[in-house]
């Protein structure tokens, strides 16, 4: 099974959030991308069970996205 995990920065909460179309129950957050990736890997067996997905393996593809706004004063 292949899963794309989207990691995005929530500027208001100051955390990274993970979601996935392949794992509907996945919604985790952490203060860093590395910590979030570890949380996802640790939670994966439980997420698969919650989503009733039977598989012997899961290839995870992590895609991160962060948007910032910079004010340029003239």
PyMOL commands that set and color helices and strands:
alter all, ss='L'
color gray80, all
select helices_A, chain A and resi 33-50
alter helices_A, ss='H'
color red, helices_A
select strands_A, chain A and resi 2-10+15-19+28-30+59-65
alter strands_A, ss='S'
color yellow, strands_A
deselect
rebuild
show_as cartoon
